[in-house]
């Protein structure tokens, strides 16, 4: 048995800000994916995934039936026969490993599920997001539900605010363009929960809240609008500002050995770095107007291009 594939995602803009109603833009990233599977001779990773699914299945039993109803008996039986999530999505890298798993479980076991084929009204998207947030909080403590939504629909999602989201189109990639969005591998696994709790702690300070509103959210919203309009010049100007704000105010979320590299990008304009997901490790997201320059400047690191301008 092998179920349908669910892809990883990249939140281009909106990390942390969407908790406080900034705009956000999330795109599917087909390079990594996962599917539910059973094997005759499971390896160690499969057995570990299966153990996690056993706990997840028992968590799902307690989700309010008003929100979503699962075929729990079928899920429990499948898990008991060794079902696991076979995934190439790296965990703790900010590309939605738990989101893809949540999407796969909903797709296979939810009754009366909302599907991609129907008319996806805002109400339906919000309903899906609420279901996914509840499911994914098993992994993170608190989830927006966006990662599974992106993985489930395999469409770019525009977040206008917490209760206003829509599937959107993004400008077609330019194959000849030098500009690019890339992932830089920090080589460290990040954990979402501790990063989110640092953020929540900082939110208690008036100065931090003020910075979030007047700088972080302002530039995030501008980046989303520029990206969707294809206004590259303005996009890079706003991304540079965003990169500065993050370096000055989100230091704990940036692995220490990357502080200088972050600063170097802002000073040379060869590239601008930003958080990918909650930070603390995993991938760092980069934006450059000249990928050759960025690769030269970051030659000691592994870069993966995810979008070309």
C-alpha positions as CSV (number, residue, x, y, z in Angstrom):
1,X,0.0,0.0,0.0
2,X,1.2,3.5,-0.8
3,X,-1.1,6.6,-0.5
4,X,-1.0,9.7,-2.6
5,X,1.9,12.1,-2.3
6,X,1.8,15.2,-0.2
7,X,4.4,17.9,-0.7
8,X,6.5,20.1,1.5
9,X,5.8,23.9,1.6
10,X,7.7,27.1,1.9
11,X,6.3,30.1,3.7
12,X,8.0,32.8,1.7
13,X,6.7,35.6,3.9
14,X,4.8,35.8,7.1
15,X,6.6,33.7,9.7
16,X,5.7,34.9,13.2
17,X,3.8,37.9,11.7
18,X,0.8,35.8,10.7
19,X,0.3,35.0,14.4
20,X,-0.4,38.8,14.7
21,X,-2.4,39.2,11.5
22,X,0.4,40.1,9.0
23,X,0.0,39.0,5.4
24,X,1.7,35.7,4.4
25,X,2.4,33.8,1.3
26,X,3.0,30.0,1.3
27,X,3.9,27.9,-1.7
28,X,4.1,24.2,-2.3
29,X,7.6,22.8,-2.7
30,X,7.6,19.6,-4.8
31,X,11.2,18.7,-4.2
32,X,10.2,16.9,-0.9
33,X,7.1,14.7,-0.3
34,X,5.6,12.0,1.8
35,X,3.0,9.3,1.6
36,X,1.3,6.8,4.0
37,X,2.7,3.3,3.5
38,X,2.9,-0.2,4.9
39,X,5.9,-2.5,4.3
40,X,6.5,-6.2,4.9
41,X,9.9,-5.5,6.5
42,X,9.9,-2.0,7.9
43,X,13.2,-0.3,8.6
44,X,14.1,1.7,11.7
45,X,12.8,5.0,10.4
46,X,9.5,3.4,9.4
47,X,9.1,1.8,12.9
48,X,9.8,5.2,14.5
49,X,7.2,6.9,12.3
50,X,4.7,4.1,13.1
51,X,5.2,4.7,16.9
52,X,4.5,8.4,16.4
53,X,1.4,7.6,14.3
54,X,0.1,5.3,17.1
55,X,0.2,8.3,19.5
56,X,-1.3,10.6,16.9
57,X,-4.2,8.3,16.2
58,X,-5.1,8.2,19.9
59,X,-4.8,12.1,20.0
60,X,-7.3,12.3,17.0
61,X,-9.9,10.3,18.9
62,X,-10.4,13.3,21.2
63,X,-10.8,16.0,18.6
64,X,-14.3,17.5,18.7
65,X,-16.7,15.7,16.4
66,X,-18.2,19.1,15.6
67,X,-14.9,20.0,13.9
68,X,-14.1,16.7,12.0
69,X,-15.0,13.0,12.2
70,X,-12.4,10.4,11.4
71,X,-12.7,6.7,10.6
72,X,-10.8,6.0,13.8
73,X,-11.3,2.2,13.7
74,X,-9.8,2.0,10.3
75,X,-6.9,4.4,11.2
76,X,-6.2,2.4,14.4
77,X,-6.3,-0.9,12.5
78,X,-3.9,0.4,9.8
79,X,-1.5,1.8,12.4
80,X,-1.5,-1.5,14.2
81,X,-0.5,-3.3,11.0
82,X,2.5,-1.0,10.8
83,X,1.4,1.9,8.7
84,X,3.9,4.8,8.6
85,X,4.6,8.1,6.8
86,X,7.3,7.5,4.2
87,X,8.8,11.0,3.8
88,X,11.7,12.7,2.2
89,X,10.8,16.0,3.9
90,X,13.5,16.8,6.5
91,X,12.1,17.2,10.0
92,X,12.8,20.4,11.9
93,X,13.8,22.3,8.7
94,X,10.8,24.6,8.4
95,X,9.4,23.0,5.2
96,X,6.4,21.4,6.7
97,X,7.2,17.8,7.5
98,X,4.3,17.4,10.1
99,X,2.0,19.4,7.7
100,X,2.3,16.8,5.0
101,X,1.6,14.0,7.4
102,X,-1.5,15.8,8.7
103,X,-2.7,16.4,5.2
104,X,-2.2,12.7,4.3
105,X,-4.2,11.5,7.4
106,X,-7.0,13.9,6.8
107,X,-7.2,12.8,3.1
108,X,-7.4,9.1,3.9
109,X,-9.5,9.0,7.1
110,X,-11.7,12.1,7.4
111,X,-15.4,11.6,6.7
112,X,-17.2,14.3,4.6
113,X,-13.9,15.9,3.8
114,X,-13.5,19.1,1.8
115,X,-11.7,18.3,-1.5
116,X,-9.6,20.3,-3.9
117,X,-12.1,19.6,-6.6
118,X,-14.9,21.6,-5.1
119,X,-15.4,25.3,-5.2
120,X,-13.0,26.4,-2.4
121,X,-14.9,29.3,-0.8
122,X,-13.2,31.3,2.0
123,X,-15.5,29.5,4.5
124,X,-14.3,26.1,3.3
125,X,-10.6,27.2,3.4
126,X,-11.1,28.5,7.0
127,X,-12.8,25.3,8.0
128,X,-10.0,23.2,6.6
129,X,-7.4,25.5,8.3
130,X,-9.2,25.1,11.7
131,X,-9.3,21.3,11.3
132,X,-5.6,21.2,10.4
133,X,-4.6,23.6,13.2
134,X,-6.3,21.3,15.7
135,X,-4.6,18.2,14.2
136,X,-1.2,19.7,13.9
137,X,-1.1,21.1,17.4
138,X,-0.3,17.5,18.4
139,X,3.2,18.1,17.0
140,X,3.8,21.8,17.8
141,X,1.7,22.8,20.8
142,X,0.1,25.6,18.7
143,X,-0.4,25.5,15.0
144,X,-1.9,27.9,12.5
145,X,-2.9,25.0,10.3
146,X,-1.4,26.6,7.2
147,X,1.3,24.0,6.5
148,X,-1.1,21.1,6.2
149,X,-3.5,23.4,4.2
150,X,-0.8,24.1,1.7
151,X,0.3,20.5,1.5
152,X,-3.3,19.2,1.1
153,X,-4.3,21.7,-1.6
154,X,-0.9,21.9,-3.3
155,X,-1.7,25.5,-4.2
156,X,-0.1,28.8,-3.2
157,X,-2.0,30.3,-0.3
158,X,-2.3,34.0,0.3
159,X,-2.9,34.9,4.0
160,X,-4.5,38.3,4.2
161,X,-5.2,38.0,7.9
162,X,-6.1,35.1,10.3
163,X,-9.6,34.9,9.1
164,X,-9.1,35.8,5.4
165,X,-7.2,33.3,3.3
166,X,-7.4,32.4,-0.3
167,X,-5.8,30.2,-2.9
168,X,-3.8,32.4,-5.2
169,X,-1.7,32.4,-8.4
170,X,2.0,33.5,-8.3
171,X,3.9,35.0,-11.2
172,X,5.3,32.5,-13.6
173,X,9.0,31.7,-13.0
174,X,11.5,33.2,-15.4
175,X,13.9,30.5,-16.6
176,X,16.4,33.0,-17.9
177,X,16.3,35.4,-14.9
178,X,19.2,35.7,-12.5
179,X,17.1,36.5,-9.5
180,X,16.2,33.7,-7.2
181,X,14.7,32.5,-3.9
182,X,16.9,29.8,-2.4
183,X,17.2,27.6,0.6
184,X,20.4,27.6,2.6
185,X,21.0,24.5,4.7
186,X,22.1,25.5,8.3
187,X,23.0,21.9,9.0
188,X,21.2,22.1,12.3
189,X,17.7,20.9,13.2
190,X,15.4,23.5,14.6
191,X,12.5,22.9,16.9
192,X,9.3,25.0,16.5
193,X,7.9,24.9,20.0
194,X,10.8,26.6,21.9
195,X,11.1,29.3,19.2
196,X,7.4,30.1,19.3
197,X,7.6,30.3,23.1
198,X,10.6,32.8,22.9
199,X,8.4,34.9,20.5
200,X,5.4,34.8,22.8
201,X,7.6,35.8,25.7
202,X,9.0,38.8,23.7
203,X,5.4,39.8,22.8
204,X,4.9,40.7,26.5
205,X,7.3,43.7,25.9
206,X,5.7,46.8,24.5
207,X,8.8,47.7,22.5
208,X,8.8,44.3,20.7
209,X,5.1,44.6,19.9
210,X,5.6,48.0,18.5
211,X,8.6,46.9,16.3
212,X,6.4,44.0,15.1
213,X,3.7,46.3,14.0
214,X,5.6,49.3,12.6
215,X,8.5,47.4,11.0
216,X,8.2,43.6,10.7
217,X,4.6,43.4,9.6
218,X,4.9,46.5,7.5
219,X,7.8,45.1,5.4
220,X,6.2,41.6,5.4
221,X,3.0,42.9,3.9
222,X,4.9,44.9,1.3
223,X,7.0,41.9,0.3
224,X,3.8,39.8,-0.2
225,X,2.3,42.5,-2.4
226,X,5.5,43.1,-4.4
227,X,6.0,39.4,-5.0
228,X,2.4,38.9,-6.2
229,X,2.6,41.9,-8.5
230,X,6.0,40.9,-9.8
231,X,7.5,44.3,-8.7
232,X,11.1,42.9,-8.2
233,X,12.8,46.2,-7.5
234,X,10.4,47.0,-4.6
235,X,10.5,43.4,-3.5
236,X,14.3,43.4,-2.9
237,X,14.2,46.8,-1.2
238,X,11.6,45.5,1.2
239,X,13.3,42.1,1.7
240,X,16.5,44.0,2.6
241,X,14.6,45.9,5.3
242,X,12.9,42.7,6.5
243,X,16.3,41.0,6.7
244,X,17.6,43.9,8.9
245,X,14.6,43.8,11.2
246,X,15.0,40.1,11.7
247,X,18.7,40.3,12.4
248,X,18.1,43.1,15.0
249,X,15.1,41.6,16.7
250,X,14.9,37.9,16.2
251,X,18.5,36.9,17.1
252,X,17.6,33.8,19.1
253,X,15.9,32.4,16.0
254,X,19.0,32.7,13.9
255,X,21.7,30.1,14.7
256,X,24.7,32.1,16.1
257,X,27.2,31.1,13.4
258,X,24.9,32.7,10.8
259,X,24.7,36.2,12.3
260,X,27.8,37.4,10.4
261,X,26.7,35.8,7.2
262,X,23.3,37.5,7.6
263,X,25.0,40.9,8.1
264,X,27.3,40.3,5.1
265,X,24.3,39.9,2.8
266,X,22.8,43.2,3.9
267,X,26.1,45.0,3.5
268,X,27.1,43.6,0.1
269,X,23.6,43.3,-1.4
270,X,24.7,39.9,-2.8
271,X,21.7,38.2,-1.0
272,X,19.3,38.8,1.8
273,X,18.5,36.2,4.3
274,X,15.2,35.6,6.2
275,X,13.7,32.9,8.5
276,X,12.2,29.9,6.9
277,X,9.5,28.7,9.3
278,X,10.2,29.3,13.0
279,X,14.0,29.4,12.7
280,X,16.5,28.0,15.2
281,X,18.0,25.8,12.6
282,X,16.8,24.0,9.5
283,X,16.7,26.0,6.3
284,X,17.3,29.7,6.0
285,X,15.5,31.4,3.1
286,X,17.6,33.6,0.8
287,X,16.6,36.2,-1.8
288,X,19.1,37.4,-4.5
289,X,19.0,39.5,-7.6
290,X,22.0,37.5,-9.0
291,X,22.2,33.8,-8.1
292,X,25.8,33.6,-9.4
293,X,26.9,36.3,-7.0
294,X,25.1,34.7,-4.1
295,X,26.6,31.3,-4.9
296,X,30.0,32.8,-5.0
297,X,29.4,34.7,-1.8
298,X,28.0,31.6,0.0
299,X,30.3,29.0,-1.7
300,X,30.9,27.2,1.6
301,X,27.2,26.4,1.9
302,X,24.7,24.2,0.1
303,X,22.0,26.3,-1.7
304,X,18.8,25.0,-3.3
305,X,17.0,27.3,-5.7
306,X,13.2,27.2,-5.2
307,X,12.0,30.0,-7.4
308,X,13.5,32.1,-10.3
309,X,12.8,35.7,-11.1
